Amino acid sequence: MSAADPSQVFLEEAADLLVQLEENLLGLEQAPDDRDLLDAAFRALHTLKGSGAMFGFEAMAGFTHHLENAFDQVRKGQIPLTSALVGVALEAKDHIRGLIESPDEADAGLGDRLLAKVAELVGQASGTQGAAAAPPDEAPKGPATWRIRFRLAQDAMTRGTNPLLLLDELRALGRCTVVALADEVPPLEEIDPAACHVGWDVVLTTEHPRSAIEDVFIFVLDEMALDIEPVEPEPQKLGDILVSRGDVERQAAEAAALRQEKLGTLLVKDGAISEDTLRSALAEQSHLRAESENRKAAPASQAAQSAGSIRVPAERLDSLMDQVGELVIAQARLKQLIAAGDIVAIKSIAEEIERLSSGLRDTTMSIRMVPIGSLFGRFRRLVRDLSQELGKDVQLSMSGEETELDKTVIERLNDPLVHIVRNSLDHGIEPAEARGRSGKPPQGHIHLSASHSGAQVRITITDDGRGLDRERIRAKAEEQGLVAPGTKLADAELLQLIFHPGFSTAKTVTSVSGRGVGMDVVKRAIDGLRGTIEVASEPGCGTTITLSLPLTLAIIDGLLVRVGKGRYVIPLAAVEECVELPADEDLRHSGRNFLNIRDDLVPFLRLRELFASTLPADTYQKVVIVSTGERRVGLVVDQVIGDHQTVIKSLSKLHAEVENFSGATILGDGSVALILDVGHLVSYGQTLDQHRQAS
């Protein structure tokens, strides 16, 4: 299916509408009196129904019609919005998604059961609970113009109908011209303030079908006068408009035109039409003239609109990113070749290409960035459903939703966050009774936040639960042989044990967690994103898990170093500073090695030893100080070559077990440099150091 396929456009729009609908429903559960949320939920249902029918999703349109009716009654104050109705609506939203994504596999019985629940909640007759709505009319090919004339029953407002809301719904369908008709308003001394004496003439240009207009009046249709007819959106003479509307006979219009005065003024003088009718006809004439001009200018208008926001297929975006990567590599090669010569003109061109490639890289990267709120929003539903399943009252709050992250990182971050949030709900947040005994409020709290930190994004998941039991963690670790009895561990190292495969301190296994599967998956996923995990917990007060992730997985700034003959890239975001290795430290080849960096002892690792280099070391070796989590470590290299724009290439499956490297990049001379995985490298070096001390 091509990206330009209209049905594909509908599927993308429907996915966005379903996300919006879920967010609105969850918001309404917390704030049932929020009119804006209610209107937004109704509009999402209305659009899903109309667009779905337009593209052949009749079953979905019919099902959605009943849910839309229920929320329309809520909007009109006929029924209250209850938590039960919101719950059924959320289930119905999931069913709507199934009717869109896989209509042949959707459970029709489930749809009937959900409609029965909706009917029961809104007090409908049992005979209409499973009825399907008739599919709306086929949509016009492009925008169409309609003339709408309506007059409500005089007691309409006393029965809860607000005509201004009806007009707002018409305006939401497209470009609209509205004229009020006051010709039947009685004298002031006779007027009934509760009665509706005004009628309306509306000219509407919309891409929605006629049925969408009829749906605006669906609940007042039986007690009103309504006339809807299509109009050709071409400039028309005033007389033709009045005749086509039935306001005046053609003979009277032609006779008035012969008198060489303004037709409308003459017809009013002759009593053929009222002043309100004249104003309405003139407004329609103006609308049709403007619509005709809009159609002539449609190509330019569409081009202007497309400059604001467009949908880009993911494969095209990835292809663009690959081409930008190749450009960066070519620029690096040119820079390296120029460094060997002294040609001023070529150097100038090289600098210009570097500037352009850097700008193109930044622009392309910004296109790939999406707000993390698109990911955070999914957890409102997860927390709601799990809270009900576990019988706990838990509130979710979020901050930093506008923080942007590469779309690839966000896609791969969903599962790890789900595991963490599920564990916080199941093991972290205590039941209401236990919280009461601890002096806590009965409602638990989970907070998701995101913020930029240099070239990384920090995501924190905080709960106010019981915290991690360090004694149980140590006992479980000793039981599984992860830690020797009596071994001294720093608090951060002890808490990191929860990420070992099969590790769980849960006393019971629930449907949510407790089998020891999950946190090790989280660790592997975050490692795969070249990120780190930090855990902080205070007994009885809660736990905070912090994920530090790179902004992007495509192109990074790196520091190019040499170890022996090999060249390697260290992600620049992890680099703090570079110092020279003192000669006395270079002579030490046993025990734990430390550098005194401004009165702070920093351990260092010799990459020559880790990589088993057999060449003699350079006379003056350098130490690159890197940070991973809360730890600072020095990496000893032979030479620091300089900064390098690093286009990340994935390693093959044959190298999947090589954990010290997160990828590779192509240098300017065509050779390959491996990208160091700082987190794994430090862990590996510490393990090697421990073995050396034990031997």
C-alpha positions as CSV (number, residue, x, y, z in Angstrom):
1,M,0.0,0.0,0.0
2,S,1.6,3.3,-1.1
3,A,2.0,6.2,1.3
4,A,-0.3,8.3,-0.9
5,D,-3.1,5.8,-0.7
6,P,-6.1,7.6,0.9
7,S,-7.0,4.6,3.0
8,Q,-3.5,4.6,4.5
9,V,-4.0,8.3,5.3
10,F,-7.2,7.3,7.1
11,L,-5.4,4.6,9.1
12,E,-2.8,7.0,10.2
13,E,-5.5,9.6,11.2
14,A,-7.5,6.9,13.0
15,A,-4.5,5.9,15.0
16,D,-3.9,9.5,16.1
17,L,-7.6,9.9,16.9
18,L,-7.7,6.7,19.0
19,V,-4.7,7.9,21.0
20,Q,-6.4,11.3,21.5
21,L,-9.7,9.6,22.5
22,E,-7.9,7.4,25.1
23,E,-6.2,10.5,26.6
24,N,-9.5,12.4,26.7
25,L,-11.3,9.5,28.4
26,L,-8.7,9.1,31.0
27,G,-8.7,12.8,31.6
28,L,-12.5,12.7,32.0
29,E,-12.3,10.0,34.6
30,Q,-10.3,12.4,36.7
31,A,-12.2,15.5,35.7
32,P,-15.8,14.5,34.6
33,D,-16.9,18.2,34.4
34,D,-14.2,19.2,32.0
35,R,-16.2,20.4,29.0
36,D,-13.2,20.7,26.7
37,L,-12.2,17.1,27.2
38,L,-15.8,15.9,26.7
39,D,-16.1,17.9,23.4
40,A,-12.7,16.6,22.3
41,A,-13.8,13.0,22.9
42,F,-17.1,13.5,21.1
43,R,-15.3,15.0,18.1
44,A,-12.9,12.1,17.9
45,L,-15.7,9.6,17.9
46,H,-17.6,11.7,15.3
47,T,-14.6,11.9,13.0
48,L,-13.9,8.2,13.4
49,K,-17.4,7.4,12.4
50,G,-17.6,9.7,9.4
51,S,-14.2,9.0,8.0
52,G,-14.5,5.3,8.6
53,A,-17.8,5.1,6.7
54,M,-16.2,7.1,3.9
55,F,-13.4,4.5,3.5
56,G,-15.6,1.4,3.8
57,F,-15.3,0.6,7.5
58,E,-19.1,0.3,7.9
59,A,-18.9,-2.0,10.9
60,M,-16.7,0.4,12.8
61,A,-18.9,3.4,11.8
62,G,-22.0,1.6,13.0
63,F,-20.4,0.6,16.3
64,T,-19.0,4.0,16.9
65,H,-22.3,5.7,16.2
66,H,-23.9,4.3,19.4
67,L,-21.0,5.3,21.5
68,E,-21.1,8.8,20.0
69,N,-24.8,9.0,20.8
70,A,-24.1,8.2,24.4
71,F,-21.5,11.0,24.7
72,D,-23.8,13.4,22.9
73,Q,-26.3,12.8,25.6
74,V,-23.6,13.5,28.2
75,R,-22.7,16.8,26.3
76,K,-26.4,17.8,26.5
77,G,-26.6,17.1,30.2
78,Q,-29.2,14.4,29.7
79,I,-27.1,11.7,31.5
80,P,-24.1,12.1,33.9
81,L,-20.6,11.0,33.0
82,T,-19.7,8.1,35.3
83,S,-16.6,6.1,35.8
84,A,-18.4,3.1,34.6
85,L,-19.3,4.8,31.3
86,V,-15.6,5.8,30.8
87,G,-14.5,2.3,31.5
88,V,-16.8,0.9,28.9
89,A,-15.8,3.6,26.5
90,L,-12.1,2.6,26.9
91,E,-13.0,-1.0,26.2
92,A,-15.0,0.2,23.2
93,K,-12.0,2.2,22.0
94,D,-9.9,-1.0,21.9
95,H,-12.7,-2.7,20.0
96,I,-12.8,0.2,17.5
97,R,-9.0,-0.3,17.0
98,G,-9.6,-3.9,16.2
99,L,-12.4,-3.1,13.7
100,I,-10.0,-0.8,11.9
101,E,-6.8,-2.8,12.0
102,S,-8.2,-6.3,11.5
103,P,-12.0,-6.1,10.7
104,D,-12.2,-9.7,9.6
105,E,-10.9,-10.9,13.0
106,A,-12.9,-8.6,15.2
107,D,-15.2,-10.3,17.7
108,A,-18.8,-9.2,16.8
109,G,-20.1,-10.7,20.0
110,L,-17.8,-8.5,22.0
111,G,-19.1,-5.4,20.1
112,D,-22.7,-6.4,21.0
113,R,-21.8,-6.9,24.6
114,L,-20.1,-3.5,24.8
115,L,-23.1,-1.8,23.2
116,A,-25.4,-3.6,25.6
117,K,-23.3,-2.1,28.5
118,V,-23.5,1.3,26.9
119,A,-27.3,1.0,26.4
120,E,-27.7,-0.1,30.0
121,L,-25.7,2.8,31.3
122,V,-27.6,5.5,29.3
123,G,-31.0,3.9,29.9
124,Q,-31.7,3.0,26.3
125,A,-34.5,0.5,25.4
126,S,-33.2,-3.1,25.3
127,G,-34.4,-3.5,21.7
128,T,-31.8,-1.0,20.4
129,Q,-28.8,-2.2,22.3
130,G,-27.2,-4.2,19.4
131,A,-28.5,-2.3,16.5
132,A,-26.1,-1.1,14.0
133,A,-26.2,2.4,12.5
134,A,-26.8,2.8,8.9
135,P,-23.7,3.8,7.1
136,P,-23.5,7.4,6.2
137,D,-23.8,8.7,2.6
138,E,-20.9,8.3,0.4
139,A,-18.6,11.3,0.8
140,P,-18.3,13.8,-1.9
141,K,-15.2,13.8,-4.1
142,G,-13.7,17.0,-2.7
143,P,-15.4,19.8,-0.8
144,A,-19.1,20.4,-1.5
145,T,-21.3,23.4,-0.6
146,W,-24.6,23.0,1.2
147,R,-27.4,25.4,2.0
148,I,-28.9,24.6,5.4
149,R,-32.1,26.3,6.7
150,F,-33.4,25.3,10.1
151,R,-35.8,26.5,12.7
152,L,-36.0,24.8,16.1
153,A,-39.2,24.2,18.0
154,Q,-40.1,27.1,20.3
155,D,-39.6,25.0,23.4
156,A,-36.3,23.6,22.2
157,M,-34.2,25.6,24.7
158,T,-36.4,24.6,27.7
159,R,-35.7,21.0,26.7
160,G,-31.9,21.5,26.9
161,T,-31.1,22.3,23.2
162,N,-28.5,25.1,22.8
163,P,-28.7,26.4,19.2
164,L,-25.3,28.0,19.5
165,L,-23.7,24.5,20.0
166,L,-25.4,23.3,16.9
167,L,-23.9,26.2,15.0
168,D,-20.5,25.5,16.5
169,E,-20.7,21.8,15.3
170,L,-21.6,23.1,11.8
171,R,-18.6,25.4,11.8
172,A,-16.4,22.5,12.9
173,L,-17.3,20.7,9.6
174,G,-15.9,23.4,7.3
175,R,-16.1,27.0,6.1
176,C,-19.4,28.3,7.3
177,T,-21.5,31.5,6.8
178,V,-24.4,31.9,9.3
179,V,-27.2,34.4,9.2
180,A,-29.9,34.6,11.9
181,L,-33.5,35.1,10.8
182,A,-35.4,37.3,13.2
183,D,-38.6,37.9,11.1
184,E,-40.7,35.8,13.4
185,V,-39.5,37.4,16.7
186,P,-42.6,39.0,18.3
187,P,-42.7,42.5,19.8
188,L,-40.8,42.9,23.0
189,E,-43.9,43.1,25.2
190,E,-45.1,39.8,23.8
191,I,-41.8,37.9,23.7
192,D,-41.2,34.7,25.8
193,P,-37.6,34.7,26.9
194,A,-37.5,30.9,27.2
195,A,-38.8,30.4,23.6
196,C,-36.7,30.1,20.5
197,H,-38.1,32.5,17.9
198,V,-35.0,32.8,15.6
199,G,-34.2,30.7,12.6
200,W,-30.9,30.3,10.8
201,D,-29.7,30.2,7.2
202,V,-26.3,28.5,6.9
203,V,-24.0,28.1,3.9
204,L,-21.4,25.4,4.5
205,T,-18.5,24.2,2.4
206,T,-17.2,20.9,3.7
207,E,-15.5,17.6,2.7
208,H,-17.8,15.7,5.1
209,P,-20.9,13.9,3.6
210,R,-24.5,15.1,4.0
211,S,-25.0,12.6,6.8
212,A,-22.4,14.4,8.9
213,I,-24.6,17.5,8.7
214,E,-27.7,15.5,9.6
215,D,-25.9,14.1,12.6
216,V,-25.6,17.6,14.0
217,F,-29.4,17.7,14.4
218,I,-29.9,14.0,15.1
219,F,-31.5,14.5,18.6
220,V,-33.8,17.4,17.6
221,L,-34.7,16.3,14.1
222,D,-38.3,15.3,15.0
223,E,-39.2,18.7,16.5
224,M,-37.7,21.1,14.0
225,A,-37.9,22.4,10.4
226,L,-34.7,21.5,8.5
227,D,-33.8,21.8,4.8
228,I,-30.4,20.7,3.4
229,E,-29.7,21.1,-0.2
230,P,-26.5,21.2,-2.3
231,V,-25.4,24.4,-3.9
232,E,-22.9,24.9,-6.8
233,P,-20.0,26.9,-5.5
234,E,-20.0,29.4,-8.3
235,P,-20.8,33.1,-8.2
236,Q,-24.5,33.6,-8.7
237,K,-26.7,36.6,-9.2
238,L,-28.8,37.7,-6.2
239,G,-32.1,37.0,-8.1
240,D,-31.0,33.4,-8.9
241,I,-30.2,32.8,-5.3
242,L,-33.5,34.1,-4.0
243,V,-35.4,32.0,-6.7
244,S,-33.5,28.8,-6.0
245,R,-34.2,29.2,-2.3
246,G,-37.9,29.7,-2.9
247,D,-37.9,33.1,-1.3
248,V,-39.4,34.9,-4.4
249,E,-41.0,33.9,-7.7
250,R,-38.8,34.3,-10.8
251,Q,-41.4,36.7,-12.4
252,A,-41.2,39.1,-9.5
253,A,-37.3,38.9,-9.5
254,E,-37.2,39.6,-13.3
255,A,-39.7,42.5,-13.0
256,A,-37.8,44.1,-10.2
257,A,-34.5,43.8,-12.2
258,L,-36.0,45.8,-15.1
259,R,-36.5,48.8,-12.8
260,Q,-32.7,49.6,-12.9
261,E,-32.4,49.7,-9.1
262,K,-30.8,47.3,-6.6
263,L,-32.8,44.1,-6.8
264,G,-32.7,43.4,-3.1
265,T,-33.9,46.9,-2.2
266,L,-36.7,46.7,-4.6
267,L,-37.9,43.3,-3.5
268,V,-37.9,44.5,0.1
269,K,-39.9,47.7,-0.9
270,D,-42.4,45.5,-2.7
271,G,-42.8,43.3,0.3
272,A,-41.7,40.3,-1.7
273,I,-39.0,39.4,0.9
274,S,-38.0,40.6,4.3
275,E,-34.8,42.3,5.2
276,D,-33.6,39.2,7.0
277,T,-34.1,37.2,3.8
278,L,-32.2,39.8,1.9
279,R,-29.3,39.7,4.3
280,S,-29.2,35.9,4.2
281,A,-29.2,35.8,0.4
282,L,-26.4,38.4,0.2
283,A,-24.3,36.4,2.7
284,E,-24.8,33.3,0.6
285,Q,-23.8,35.2,-2.5
286,S,-20.6,36.4,-0.7
287,H,-19.8,32.9,0.5
288,L,-20.2,31.4,-3.0
289,R,-18.0,34.1,-4.5
290,A,-15.3,33.5,-1.9
291,E,-15.5,29.8,-2.3
292,S,-15.1,30.1,-6.1
293,E,-11.9,32.2,-5.5
294,N,-10.6,29.7,-3.0
295,R,-11.0,26.9,-5.5
296,K,-9.0,28.8,-8.1
297,A,-6.3,29.4,-5.6
298,A,-6.4,25.8,-4.3
299,P,-2.9,24.7,-5.6
300,A,-1.2,27.6,-3.9
301,S,-3.2,27.2,-0.8
302,Q,-2.4,23.5,-0.5
303,A,1.3,24.2,-1.1
304,A,1.2,26.7,1.8
305,Q,-0.6,24.3,4.1
306,S,1.9,21.5,3.3
307,A,4.7,23.7,4.4
308,G,3.3,23.7,7.9
309,S,3.2,20.0,8.7
310,I,3.4,16.9,6.7
311,R,3.5,13.1,7.3
312,V,6.7,11.5,6.3
313,P,6.9,7.7,5.8
314,A,9.4,6.1,8.2
315,E,11.3,4.4,5.4
316,R,11.9,7.6,3.6
317,L,13.1,9.2,6.8
318,D,15.5,6.3,7.4
319,S,16.7,6.6,3.8
320,L,17.4,10.3,4.3
321,M,19.3,9.5,7.5
322,D,21.5,7.0,5.6
323,Q,22.3,9.5,2.9
324,V,23.2,12.1,5.5
325,G,25.5,9.6,7.1
326,E,27.2,8.9,3.8
327,L,27.7,12.7,3.3
328,V,29.2,13.0,6.8
329,I,31.6,10.1,6.0
330,A,32.6,11.8,2.7
331,Q,33.1,15.1,4.4
332,A,35.4,13.4,7.0
333,R,37.4,11.8,4.2
334,L,37.8,15.1,2.4
335,K,38.9,16.7,5.7
336,Q,41.5,14.0,6.2
337,L,42.9,14.3,2.7
338,I,43.1,18.1,2.9
339,A,45.0,17.8,6.2
340,A,47.8,16.1,4.3
341,G,48.2,18.9,1.8
342,D,48.3,22.7,1.7
343,I,45.8,23.7,-0.9
344,V,44.0,26.8,0.4
345,A,41.1,26.7,-2.2
346,I,40.3,23.1,-1.5
347,K,40.4,23.7,2.2
348,S,37.9,26.5,1.8
349,I,35.5,24.2,-0.1
350,A,36.1,21.5,2.5
351,E,35.1,23.9,5.3
352,E,31.9,24.9,3.4
353,I,31.0,21.2,2.8
354,E,31.6,20.6,6.5
355,R,29.2,23.5,7.4
356,L,26.5,22.2,5.0
357,S,26.8,18.6,6.1
358,S,26.6,19.7,9.8
359,G,23.5,21.8,9.1
360,L,21.9,19.0,7.1
361,R,22.7,16.5,9.9
362,D,21.1,18.7,12.5
363,T,18.0,19.4,10.4
364,T,17.5,15.7,9.6
365,M,18.0,14.8,13.3
366,S,15.4,17.3,14.3
367,I,12.9,15.7,11.8
368,R,13.4,12.4,13.6
369,M,12.8,13.9,17.0
370,V,9.4,13.5,18.6
371,P,8.1,14.5,22.0
372,I,8.4,11.8,24.7
373,G,4.8,12.7,25.7
374,S,3.7,10.4,22.9
375,L,5.2,7.6,24.9
376,F,4.3,8.8,28.4
377,G,0.6,9.1,27.4
378,R,0.3,5.3,26.9
379,F,1.0,4.7,30.6
380,R,-2.1,6.5,31.8
381,R,-4.2,3.6,30.6
382,L,-1.7,1.0,31.8
383,V,-1.7,2.5,35.3
384,R,-5.5,2.7,35.4
385,D,-6.1,-0.9,34.3
386,L,-3.4,-2.4,36.6
387,S,-4.7,-0.3,39.5
388,Q,-8.1,-1.8,39.1
389,E,-6.7,-5.3,38.6
390,L,-4.5,-5.1,41.7
391,G,-7.1,-3.3,43.8
392,K,-4.9,-0.3,44.4
393,D,-5.6,3.4,44.1
394,V,-2.6,4.8,42.2
395,Q,-2.3,8.2,40.6
396,L,0.1,8.8,37.7
397,S,1.7,12.2,37.1
398,M,4.1,13.3,34.3
399,S,6.4,16.1,33.6
400,G,8.8,17.0,30.8
401,E,6.5,15.5,28.1
402,E,7.8,18.1,25.6
403,T,11.3,16.6,25.8
404,E,12.3,15.4,22.4
405,L,13.9,12.1,21.6
406,D,14.8,10.1,18.4
407,K,11.8,8.2,17.2
408,T,13.8,5.0,17.1
409,V,14.7,5.3,20.7
410,I,11.1,6.0,21.7
411,E,9.9,2.9,19.9
412,R,12.4,0.7,21.6
413,L,11.8,2.3,25.0
414,N,8.2,1.3,25.4
415,D,8.7,-2.3,26.7
416,P,11.4,-1.4,29.3
417,L,9.2,1.4,30.7
418,V,6.2,-1.0,30.8
419,H,8.2,-3.5,32.9
420,I,9.4,-0.8,35.3
421,V,5.9,0.7,35.8
422,R,4.3,-2.7,36.3
423,N,6.9,-3.6,39.0
424,S,6.3,-0.2,40.7
425,L,2.6,-0.9,40.8
426,D,2.8,-4.5,41.9
427,H,5.8,-4.6,44.2
428,G,6.5,-0.9,45.0
429,I,3.1,0.6,45.9
430,E,1.6,-1.0,49.0
431,P,-2.1,-1.8,49.5
432,A,-4.2,1.0,51.1
433,E,-4.2,-0.7,54.5
434,A,-0.4,-1.0,54.6
435,R,0.0,2.6,53.5
436,G,-2.3,3.7,56.3
437,R,-0.2,1.8,58.9
438,S,2.9,3.6,57.6
439,G,1.2,7.0,57.8
440,K,0.9,7.4,54.0
441,P,-2.1,8.5,52.1
442,P,-4.2,5.6,50.8
443,Q,-3.6,6.7,47.2
444,G,-0.2,5.7,45.8
445,H,1.7,7.9,43.3
446,I,3.9,7.2,40.3
447,H,5.7,10.0,38.5
448,L,7.3,9.9,35.1
449,S,9.6,12.7,34.1
450,A,12.0,13.5,31.3
451,S,14.7,16.2,30.8
452,H,17.7,16.9,28.7
453,S,21.1,16.5,30.1
454,G,23.8,17.5,27.6
455,A,23.6,15.0,24.7
456,Q,21.4,12.7,26.7
457,V,17.8,12.4,27.9
458,R,17.2,11.4,31.5
459,I,14.0,9.6,32.2
460,T,13.0,8.9,35.8
461,I,10.3,6.7,37.2
462,T,9.5,7.4,40.8
463,D,7.0,5.8,43.2
464,D,6.2,6.4,46.8
465,G,6.0,2.8,47.8
466,R,7.8,0.6,50.2
467,G,11.2,0.9,48.6
468,L,13.7,-2.0,47.9
469,D,14.5,-4.4,50.7
470,R,18.3,-4.5,50.7
471,E,18.5,-7.5,53.0
472,R,16.2,-9.6,50.8
473,I,18.2,-8.5,47.7
474,R,21.5,-9.6,49.3
475,A,20.0,-12.9,50.6
476,K,18.6,-13.7,47.2
477,A,21.9,-12.8,45.5
478,E,23.9,-15.0,47.9
479,E,21.3,-17.8,47.4
480,Q,21.8,-17.6,43.6
481,G,25.6,-17.4,43.9
482,L,25.8,-13.9,42.5
483,V,27.6,-12.6,45.6
484,A,29.8,-14.4,48.0
485,P,28.5,-14.3,51.6
486,G,30.0,-11.4,53.5
487,T,31.2,-9.5,50.4
488,K,31.1,-5.8,50.9
489,L,29.1,-4.0,48.2
490,A,28.4,-0.4,47.6
491,D,24.7,0.5,47.8
492,A,24.5,1.2,44.0
493,E,26.2,-2.2,43.2
494,L,23.7,-4.0,45.6
495,L,20.7,-2.4,43.9
496,Q,22.0,-3.2,40.4
497,L,21.7,-6.9,41.3
498,I,17.9,-6.7,40.6
499,F,18.8,-6.6,36.9
500,H,20.3,-10.1,36.8
501,P,18.3,-12.7,34.9
502,G,15.9,-14.7,37.0
503,F,16.3,-12.4,40.0
504,S,13.2,-11.6,42.0
505,T,12.6,-10.9,45.7
506,A,8.8,-11.3,45.3
507,K,7.2,-13.6,47.9
508,T,4.3,-14.5,45.6
509,V,3.9,-14.7,41.9
510,T,1.1,-12.5,40.5
511,S,-0.4,-12.1,37.0
512,V,1.6,-8.9,36.8
513,S,5.1,-9.8,38.0
514,G,7.2,-11.9,40.4
515,R,8.7,-14.6,38.1
516,G,12.1,-12.9,37.8
517,V,11.5,-12.0,34.2
518,G,11.4,-8.4,33.3
519,M,14.2,-6.3,34.9
520,D,16.9,-8.2,33.1
521,V,15.0,-7.5,29.9
522,V,15.0,-3.8,30.9
523,K,18.7,-3.9,31.4
524,R,19.4,-5.5,28.0
525,A,17.0,-3.1,26.2
526,I,18.7,0.0,27.8
527,D,22.1,-1.4,27.0
528,G,21.0,-1.9,23.5
529,L,20.1,1.8,23.3
530,R,23.6,2.6,24.7
531,G,22.0,3.9,27.9
532,T,22.5,3.4,31.6
533,I,20.2,2.6,34.5
534,E,20.6,4.0,38.0
535,V,18.5,2.9,41.0
536,A,18.0,4.8,44.2
537,S,15.6,3.6,47.0
538,E,14.8,4.7,50.5
539,P,13.1,2.1,52.6
540,G,9.5,3.0,53.3
541,C,9.6,6.1,51.1
542,G,9.9,4.7,47.5
543,T,12.2,4.0,44.6
544,T,13.5,6.1,41.7
545,I,14.9,4.5,38.6
546,T,16.7,6.8,36.2
547,L,17.4,6.0,32.6
548,S,20.1,8.0,30.7
549,L,19.7,7.6,27.0
550,P,21.4,9.1,23.9
551,L,19.3,11.6,22.0
552,T,19.8,9.6,18.8
553,L,21.1,6.3,17.6
554,A,22.2,7.5,14.1
555,I,25.0,10.0,14.3
556,I,26.9,11.0,17.4
557,D,29.9,13.2,18.2
558,G,32.8,11.1,19.2
559,L,36.4,11.3,20.4
560,L,38.7,9.3,18.1
561,V,41.6,7.6,19.9
562,R,44.4,5.2,19.0
563,V,45.3,2.0,21.0
564,G,48.3,0.2,19.3
565,K,47.4,0.3,15.6
566,G,43.7,0.3,16.2
567,R,41.5,3.3,16.2
568,Y,38.4,3.6,18.4
569,V,35.6,6.1,19.0
570,I,34.5,7.0,22.5
571,P,31.0,8.7,22.6
572,L,31.8,12.4,23.4
573,A,28.8,12.6,25.7
574,A,30.6,10.2,28.1
575,V,33.9,12.1,28.0
576,E,34.7,14.6,30.8
577,E,38.4,15.4,30.1
578,C,41.7,14.1,28.9
579,V,44.9,14.1,30.9
580,E,48.4,12.7,30.5
581,L,49.3,9.4,32.2
582,P,52.1,10.2,34.8
583,A,55.3,8.2,34.2
584,D,55.2,6.7,37.7
585,E,51.7,5.4,37.2
586,D,52.7,3.9,33.8
587,L,55.3,1.8,35.6
588,R,52.7,0.1,37.8
589,H,51.3,-3.0,36.3
590,S,49.6,-4.7,39.2
591,G,46.9,-3.9,41.8
592,R,44.2,-1.3,41.3
593,N,45.4,1.8,39.5
594,F,44.2,5.3,40.5
595,L,44.7,8.8,39.3
596,N,44.5,11.9,41.5
597,I,42.2,14.2,39.6
598,R,41.9,17.4,41.7
599,D,42.0,15.4,45.0
600,D,39.5,12.9,43.6
601,L,40.7,9.3,43.1
602,V,39.7,8.0,39.8
603,P,40.5,4.4,38.8
604,F,41.9,3.9,35.3
605,L,41.9,0.9,32.9
606,R,44.6,0.2,30.3
607,L,42.8,-0.4,27.0
608,R,46.1,-2.0,25.7
609,E,45.7,-4.8,28.2
610,L,41.9,-5.2,27.6
611,F,42.5,-5.4,23.8
612,A,45.6,-7.5,24.2
613,S,47.8,-5.2,22.1
614,T,51.3,-6.6,21.6
615,L,52.9,-3.4,20.3
616,P,55.0,-1.2,22.6
617,A,53.1,1.7,24.2
618,D,53.7,5.3,23.2
619,T,56.1,7.3,25.3
620,Y,53.4,9.7,26.5
621,Q,50.1,7.9,27.0
622,K,46.8,9.8,27.6
623,V,43.9,9.0,29.9
624,V,40.4,9.8,28.8
625,I,38.2,10.4,31.8
626,V,34.7,9.1,31.1
627,S,31.6,8.9,33.3
628,T,29.0,6.1,33.4
629,G,26.2,6.5,35.9
630,E,27.7,7.9,39.1
631,R,31.2,6.4,38.4
632,R,34.2,8.1,36.8
633,V,36.8,6.0,35.1
634,G,39.9,6.7,33.1
635,L,40.7,4.9,29.9
636,V,44.4,4.8,29.0
637,V,45.0,5.2,25.2
638,D,48.2,5.7,23.2
639,Q,46.9,8.8,21.4
640,V,43.9,11.2,21.4
641,I,43.4,12.0,17.7
642,G,40.5,14.4,18.0
643,D,36.8,14.9,17.7
644,H,34.9,12.9,15.0
645,Q,31.3,13.0,13.7
646,T,30.5,9.3,14.1
647,V,27.9,7.6,11.8
648,I,27.0,4.5,13.7
649,K,26.9,1.2,11.8
650,S,25.5,-1.8,13.5
651,L,27.7,-4.8,14.1
652,S,26.8,-8.1,12.4
653,K,25.1,-11.0,14.2
654,L,28.4,-12.7,14.5
655,H,29.6,-10.0,16.8
656,A,26.5,-9.8,18.9
657,E,28.3,-11.3,21.9
658,V,31.1,-8.7,21.8
659,E,29.8,-6.4,24.5
660,N,32.7,-3.9,24.7
661,F,31.7,-2.3,21.4
662,S,28.3,-0.8,20.6
663,G,28.9,-0.4,16.8
664,A,31.4,0.7,14.2
665,T,32.0,3.7,12.0
666,I,33.8,4.4,8.7
667,L,36.7,6.8,8.9
668,G,37.8,9.2,6.2
669,D,40.4,6.9,4.8
670,G,37.8,4.1,4.4
671,S,39.0,2.1,7.4
672,V,36.7,0.9,10.2
673,A,36.8,2.1,13.8
674,L,34.9,0.4,16.6
675,I,32.8,2.5,18.9
676,L,33.4,1.7,22.6
677,D,30.5,0.8,24.8
678,V,31.6,2.7,27.9
679,G,29.3,1.0,30.3
680,H,30.3,-2.5,29.3
681,L,33.9,-1.6,29.0
682,V,34.0,-0.3,32.6
683,S,32.2,-3.4,33.9
684,Y,34.6,-5.7,32.0
685,G,37.7,-3.8,33.3
686,Q,36.5,-4.0,36.9
687,T,35.9,-7.7,36.6
688,L,39.4,-8.1,35.1
689,D,40.9,-6.1,37.9
690,Q,39.1,-8.2,40.6
691,H,40.4,-11.4,39.0
692,R,43.9,-9.9,39.0
693,Q,43.7,-9.1,42.7
694,A,42.4,-12.5,43.6
695,S,45.2,-14.3,41.7
